[in-house]
Structure formats: structure tokens, C-alpha cells
Amino acid sequence: MRWRSALALAATLILAPLAAKADDAWRTFHSAERGFSVEAPGDPQHSQTQSKDGAAVDVWIIESNSQGVIIVMVSTIAPGVTKGGALLDQTVAGMAKDPGKTLVSSTPVKVKGADARDIVVKVADGGMLARDRLVFSKGVLFQVIIMTKQADPPMKDAERVLRSFRLIK
């Protein structure tokens, strides 16, 4: 599933952090094409890949340092998937079954009326903790992923990024 790729990417980024951003000024980052906005320090780094089914997957690295990584991942879901809550529940169930990962919590929430889940997952390998917000809207899965080392205090910017995420379409 896509979240496994995101976790692998996030873990890799933590082990090889990007150079510190010189410009720590916060601004609201908009992706009109993908339909979201989020507050971020500096300029997020964007890349695009394709999922196994050929759908576009956009990844924005919001922050990466020795404490962890914050990314936003946006994936187009195959036509015909109309029940956002069911898709999110399947995604969370898949995380719970993944060896080496423990689902700590999953809370249903709404983001601009769209089905969403706030989840926390412990990753045994590397002692990582992932806090994710999954949002399904109009055939698109949005993931705000915050990965930190469990022994460290939370990244100071993580909560701000998570709370600032908005759908703009």
C-alpha cells in the first residue's frame, strides 16, 4: 500500500536528513493543482512518482532534520472508490497488520467535511513513531506524515503543520 512507501521514505529521510533550511520563516504553502494548503517553514521540496497502478503520487518534504521528518503525500485513488471512511479504515487496518508496526490509536475526524483519520503508529525497527492525518476527498488521498524517533521530544513544528492542513478544492 501507499503508506508503506511513505513510511519507508520517511525513515530514509530521517537517517539521511536534509541540510537545515536557511529560511525558517513560516508561510502558507498552496498546491492549487492537488487541492490543499499547509503552513510550513521555508519552501517544501516536491517530487512526483507513480504508484503501482500508475496513479500520480506527489510528495512534499516539509521539514527533515535530526529529530524527524514531516511530509505531505497526495495520491489519486482509482475511480469507483466512493466511500472515504471505508478506504481510510482499510488503510488503518493494513497498518495494524504490518509486522514491526503497532497501531497506537486511530481517531475518526473530519477535514472540511471530508472523512479523515488521525493515527499514531509505533515502528519497532529504528524506534520510530509516526503520527499521520489521512484525508480522503473527491478521489484523492491526502497524508500528512510526521515521523520522529520515539526517544526524542516531538518535533516543535509537527503539531503546527498537522493543524494547519486544509483542503482548498
Backbone hydrogen bonds in HBPLUS format (Angstrom, degrees):
<---DONOR---> <-ACCEPTOR-->    atom                        ^
c    i                          cat <-CA-CA->   ^        H-A-AA   ^      H-
h    n   atom  resd res      DA  || num        DHA   H-A  angle D-A-AA Bond
n    s   type  num  typ     dist DA aas  dist angle  dist       angle   num
A0004-ARG N   A0001-MET O   3.22 MM   3  5.69 136.8  2.42 106.9 117.1     1
A0006-ALA N   A0002-ARG O   3.01 MM   4  6.36 154.1  2.08 148.1 156.0     2
A0007-LEU N   A0003-TRP O   2.87 MM   4  6.08 158.1  1.91 147.2 152.3     3
A0008-ALA N   A0004-ARG O   2.90 MM   4  6.12 159.8  1.94 149.2 155.1     4
A0009-LEU N   A0005-SER O   2.85 MM   4  6.04 160.8  1.89 148.7 154.3     5
A0010-ALA N   A0006-ALA O   2.82 MM   4  5.99 162.5  1.85 149.9 155.1     6
A0011-ALA N   A0007-LEU O   2.88 MM   4  6.03 164.0  1.90 150.2 154.3     7
A0012-THR N   A0008-ALA O   2.99 MM   4  6.16 158.1  2.04 146.9 153.0     8
A0013-LEU N   A0009-LEU O   2.95 MM   4  6.20 155.6  2.01 149.6 156.4     9
A0014-ILE N   A0010-ALA O   2.99 MM   4  6.28 143.1  2.13 146.2 156.2    10
A0015-LEU N   A0011-ALA O   3.11 MM   4  6.38 154.8  2.18 146.5 152.7    11
A0016-ALA N   A0012-THR O   3.04 MM   4  6.26 135.4  2.25 142.2 154.4    12
A0042-GLY N   A0025-ALA O   2.98 MM  17  5.71 167.4  2.00 144.2 146.5    13
A0027-ARG N   A0040-ALA O   3.03 MM  13  5.72 151.6  2.11 147.9 154.4    14
A0040-ALA N   A0027-ARG O   2.93 MM  13  5.72 158.9  1.97 161.2 167.0    15
A0029-PHE N   A0038-VAL O   2.75 MM   9  5.35 166.5  1.77 157.5 154.7    16
A0038-VAL N   A0029-PHE O   2.92 MM   9  5.35 148.1  2.02 146.1 156.4    17
A0031-SER N   A0036-PHE O   2.89 MM   5  5.53 165.3  1.91 171.2 169.0    18
A0035-GLY N   A0031-SER O   2.66 MM   4  5.71 129.3  1.91 147.1 162.9    19
A0036-PHE N   A0031-SER O   3.28 MM   5  5.53 153.6  2.35 134.0 139.7    20
A0168-ILE N   A0035-GLY O   3.00 MM 133  5.04 166.5  2.02 112.5 116.3    21
A0037-SER N   A0166-ARG O   2.86 MM 129  5.19 147.4  1.96 143.3 149.0    22
A0166-ARG N   A0037-SER O   2.87 MM 129  5.19 155.5  1.93 154.5 155.2    23
A0045-GLN N   A0061-ILE O   3.08 MM  16  5.07 153.7  2.15 135.8 137.1    24
A0061-ILE N   A0045-GLN O   2.78 MM  16  5.07 159.6  1.82 147.2 150.4    25
A0047-SER N   A0059-VAL O   2.88 MM  12  5.35 146.8  1.99 152.1 161.7    26
A0059-VAL N   A0047-SER O   2.88 MM  12  5.35 169.2  1.89 160.8 161.2    27
A0049-THR N   A0057-VAL O   2.87 MM   8  5.22 164.4  1.90 153.0 157.3    28
A0057-VAL N   A0049-THR O   2.87 MM   8  5.22 160.4  1.91 147.7 144.0    29
A0051-SER N   A0055-ALA O   2.83 MM   4  5.28 158.2  1.88 149.2 156.2    30
A0054-GLY N   A0051-SER O   2.91 MM   3  5.14 162.7  1.95 113.8 117.2    31
A0058-ASP N   A0074-VAL O   2.89 MM  16  5.16 159.4  1.93 153.0 154.5    32
A0074-VAL N   A0058-ASP O   2.84 MM  16  5.16 159.7  1.88 150.0 156.5    33
A0060-TRP N   A0072-VAL O   2.81 MM  12  5.15 161.6  1.85 154.0 160.3    34
A0072-VAL N   A0060-TRP O   2.91 MM  12  5.15 154.3  1.97 145.2 153.8    35
A0062-ILE N   A0070-ILE O   2.74 MM   8  5.31 144.8  1.87 148.1 158.5    36
A0063-GLU N   A0070-ILE O   3.27 MM   7  5.16 156.9  2.33 134.0 137.6    37
A0070-ILE N   A0063-GLU O   2.77 MM   7  5.16 154.0  1.83 155.0 157.9    38
A0065-ASN N   A0068-GLY O   2.89 MM   3  5.52 166.1  1.91 164.7 169.4    39
A0068-GLY N   A0065-ASN O   3.19 MM   3  5.52 132.4  2.43 106.0 117.5    40
A0069-VAL N   A0147-MET O   2.93 MM  78  5.35 150.5  2.02 145.9 155.4    41
A0147-MET N   A0069-VAL O   2.91 MM  78  5.35 166.1  1.93 160.6 164.7    42
A0071-ILE N   A0145-ILE O   2.88 MM  74  5.26 161.5  1.92 151.2 157.4    43
A0145-ILE N   A0071-ILE O   2.81 MM  74  5.26 166.1  1.83 157.9 162.4    44
A0073-MET N   A0143-GLN O   2.78 MM  70  5.03 160.5  1.81 147.2 154.0    45
A0143-GLN N   A0073-MET O   2.76 MM  70  5.03 146.0  1.87 154.3 162.1    46
A0075-SER N   A0141-LEU O   2.89 MM  66  5.18 164.2  1.91 149.2 154.5    47
A0141-LEU N   A0075-SER O   2.80 MM  66  5.18 166.9  1.82 160.5 162.5    48
A0077-ILE N   A0139-GLY O   2.84 MM  62  5.34 175.7  1.85 153.2 153.5    49
A0087-LEU N   A0083-LYS O   3.14 MM   4  6.47 161.2  2.18 154.0 159.1    50
A0088-LEU N   A0084-GLY O   2.92 MM   4  6.14 164.2  1.94 155.5 159.9    51
A0089-ASP N   A0085-GLY O   2.87 MM   4  6.06 157.3  1.92 147.4 154.1    52
A0090-GLN N   A0086-ALA O   2.92 MM   4  6.14 154.8  1.99 147.8 154.4    53
A0091-THR N   A0087-LEU O   2.95 MM   4  6.21 154.2  2.02 147.6 154.9    54
A0092-VAL N   A0088-LEU O   2.93 MM   4  6.19 162.3  1.96 152.6 156.8    55
A0093-ALA N   A0089-ASP O   2.87 MM   4  6.04 159.4  1.91 147.0 153.2    56
A0094-GLY N   A0090-GLN O   2.92 MM   4  6.11 151.9  2.00 144.6 151.9    57
A0095-MET N   A0091-THR O   3.09 MM   4  6.41 149.3  2.19 144.0 152.1    58
A0096-ALA N   A0092-VAL O   3.01 MM   4  6.32 152.3  2.08 148.7 156.4    59
A0097-LYS N   A0093-ALA O   3.13 MM   4  6.40 136.6  2.33 141.6 152.3    60
A0098-ASP N   A0095-MET O   3.27 MM   3  5.25 148.1  2.37  99.1 108.2    61
A0101-LYS N   A0098-ASP O   3.17 MM   3  5.74 149.6  2.27 140.5 140.4    62
A0124-ALA N   A0100-GLY O   2.73 MM  24  5.20 163.2  1.76 162.7 166.3    63
A0102-THR N   A0122-LYS O   2.81 MM  20  5.05 156.2  1.87 145.2 152.6    64
A0122-LYS N   A0102-THR O   2.84 MM  20  5.05 163.4  1.86 150.1 151.8    65
A0104-VAL N   A0120-VAL O   2.79 MM  16  5.28 156.5  1.85 146.2 151.9    66
A0105-SER N   A0120-VAL O   3.37 MM  15  5.26 157.1  2.42 133.3 135.4    67
A0120-VAL N   A0105-SER O   3.01 MM  15  5.26 151.0  2.10 142.0 142.6    68
A0107-THR N   A0118-ASP O   2.83 MM  11  5.13 159.2  1.88 146.7 153.9    69
A0118-ASP N   A0107-THR O   2.91 MM  11  5.13 161.9  1.94 144.4 149.5    70
A0109-VAL N   A0116-ALA O   2.96 MM   7  5.05 170.8  1.97 127.9 129.4    71
A0116-ALA N   A0109-VAL O   2.96 MM   7  5.05 129.9  2.21 163.5 150.3    72
A0111-VAL N   A0114-ALA O   3.01 MM   3  5.13 154.6  2.08 138.1 146.1    73
A0114-ALA N   A0111-VAL O   2.89 MM   3  5.13 163.0  1.92 117.3 119.5    74
A0136-PHE N   A0115-ASP O   3.03 MM  21  5.78 167.6  2.05 163.0 166.2    75
A0117-ARG N   A0134-LEU O   2.81 MM  17  5.15 146.5  1.92 143.8 153.5    76
A0134-LEU N   A0117-ARG O   2.83 MM  17  5.15 164.7  1.85 155.1 159.1    77
A0119-ILE N   A0132-ASP O   2.90 MM  13  5.27 163.3  1.93 148.7 154.3    78
A0132-ASP N   A0119-ILE O   2.93 MM  13  5.27 161.1  1.96 145.6 151.9    79
A0121-VAL N   A0130-ALA O   2.86 MM   9  5.10 159.4  1.90 148.7 155.3    80
A0130-ALA N   A0121-VAL O   2.78 MM   9  5.10 173.6  1.78 160.4 162.7    81
A0123-VAL N   A0128-MET O   2.82 MM   5  4.97 177.2  1.82 147.0 146.2    82
A0128-MET N   A0123-VAL O   3.07 MM   5  4.97 135.7  2.27 147.7 150.6    83
A0127-GLY N   A0124-ALA O   3.16 MM   3  5.19 168.0  2.18 115.4 118.0    84
A0150-GLN N   A0127-GLY O   2.73 MM  23  5.66 179.6  1.73 163.3 163.4    85
A0129-LEU N   A0148-THR O   2.70 MM  19  5.33 153.4  1.77 162.2 168.6    86
A0148-THR N   A0129-LEU O   2.91 MM  19  5.33 161.8  1.94 151.4 157.3    87
A0131-ARG N   A0146-ILE O   2.80 MM  15  5.09 159.4  1.85 148.4 155.5    88
A0146-ILE N   A0131-ARG O   2.87 MM  15  5.09 147.8  1.97 143.4 153.6    89
A0133-ARG N   A0144-VAL O   2.92 MM  11  5.12 147.2  2.02 140.1 150.2    90
A0144-VAL N   A0133-ARG O   2.92 MM  11  5.12 162.2  1.95 145.6 151.2    91
A0135-VAL N   A0142-PHE O   2.84 MM   7  4.99 160.9  1.88 147.3 151.3    92
A0142-PHE N   A0135-VAL O   2.73 MM   7  4.99 172.1  1.73 159.0 161.4    93
A0137-SER N   A0140-VAL O   2.96 MM   3  5.37 161.9  1.99 155.1 158.7    94
A0140-VAL N   A0137-SER O   3.02 MM   3  5.37 146.6  2.13 111.4 121.6    95
A0152-ASP N   A0149-LYS O   3.09 MM   3  5.53 147.3  2.20 111.7 120.9    96
A0158-ALA N   A0155-MET O   3.16 MM   3  5.36 151.5  2.25 107.7 116.0    97
A0161-VAL N   A0157-ASP O   3.06 MM   4  6.29 162.9  2.09 159.1 163.4    98
A0162-LEU N   A0158-ALA O   2.98 MM   4  6.21 170.4  1.99 157.8 160.4    99
A0163-ARG N   A0159-GLU O   2.90 MM   4  6.02 169.7  1.91 155.1 157.5   100
A0164-SER N   A0160-ARG O   3.04 MM   4  6.04 138.8  2.22 140.3 150.9   101
A0164-SER N   A0161-VAL O   3.20 MM   3  5.20 128.3  2.48  95.5 109.1   102
